[in-house]
Amino acid sequence: MAQQITHLMASLETTDDGEDKDIQQPKSYAKDSMDRFGDDMFGLILSYLSLEDRFQYECVSKQIQRTVFGSVVDIELNDQLISKIVKTKTTFTQTMETIAKKLPNIQTIDCRGMICNNNSLQIFHDNCRYLRHIYCNMPSNRNQLIPKLRPLVTRISGVSAKQSFINYHRLSHLSVTFIDNVFDQNSGLMAKNLLGFEFTFNLKDFNKQLLSAFVAENQSLRCLVIKEIKFNTRETLNELTEQLSRLPQLRRLRLEFQAFPKHYPLVDSLRTIGVNCKQLQRLSLRLYSQTTQIKVSTLDSLEVFRQLKRFDLAIDSQWFSQRISGQRLTYLSLKCLQLYSNLFVNCHELWPRLQCLSIECLNFSRHCLDQISTLPALQTLVVQCFVTIDLSDSDFSDVLFKSPKLKTIEILEKNEKKFYSK
């Protein structure tokens, strides 16, 4: 039997022979042993694992136990994660203690995906000395955290009661049901200098004075999400557009339209926002089925967004074939039931810098793929079809081979997922 080949590890073992000088002996490991890597390299490799996988594989070796959790600094707690980690006859509190002790380097805890009480968060407070940020839900005043935890809270979601967040002075991101939730009974603003804000547009109780007051005291906003926007008149839309245009630091904007003035051109509103919000880098538009009357014959107004790098467009209507112009775009996401192939005609001229293209639709044709293959900077293509993709493996392989910078194609058809890479 051939002698097993061994490799020398970079780390050395120090021996003491009773004299003043130390003699270092090189360690030798089998070629197929993971022990040939030092802890630093091993920790880097393991950093690509999900948190669930880390808990699953920690029992493989002592080296994994030493290094598998060291790189975890952000953790998102949710019911799905807890169900995978929890063991038989283990209480919720014991599970929290296990997580906190194994992940001592945590800096940020996001527990908006579950109900997290004072006892649970106090466990992390006592065991994780680097903890600086807590993200949590606060639907009512009964969900208040104890005073020593409040300075760590920087993001709150699910606010539907007034006064519920006034004791959290490091708050930077806030999500409320309606915008009047951030005003007290005397119309005094309780949230100022925020970096992120999310609310649902309530046409019935729309108050332009409240919106104007909020914008005036939150010029620092970098991320804004407005859901369920409904308009009956141009005046209301113009008022919202005007207020959004007063946010010079805005980087990310998401607008979800449910109703829209008939035949009113959306591009006019986008152009106004783009001219004034010069720092905007990411724009997301969601047009629900009730908004099919929106005039979006062209989205050329995107060109006025000088810093725009990412554009996400989701339309619930049956078709979409509008021209999207974006010379500076590096990421484009399109979600629509039916995409016409002429959408991608001359796309190499429309999106010369596009690196990632994500598409969700009912059907995907060969003509679409041929047009997309002309994109000069495309590196990643993701296609999700709810019905069928009338293309073979060789079709995708050919495109991957012909496209100079394309590295990965991910195809999701019904419940099947395929990857093509080079």
Secondary structure, DSSP 8 states (H G I E B T S, - for coil): -----EEEEEEEEEE--SSSS-EEEEEEEETT-GGGS-HHHHHHHHTTS-HHHHHHHTTS-HHHHHHSSTT--EEEEEHHHHHHH--TT--HHHHHHHHHHH-TT--EEEEEES---HHHHHHHHHH-TT--EEEEE-SSGGG---TTTGGGEEEEEEE-STTTTTT-TT--EEEESSGGGGB-TTS-B---S-SEEEEE--STT--HHHHHHHHHT-TT--EEEEEEEE-SSHHHHHHHHHHHTT-TT--EEEEEEEE--TT-BHHHHHHHHHHH-TT--EEEEEE-GGGTT-B-SEEGGGGG-TT--EEEEEE-SS-B--EE--TT-SEEEEE-S-B-GGGGTTHHHH-TT--EEEEEEEEE-HHHHHHHTT-TT--EEEEEEEEEE---HHHHHHHHHHSSS--EEEEEETTEEEEEE-
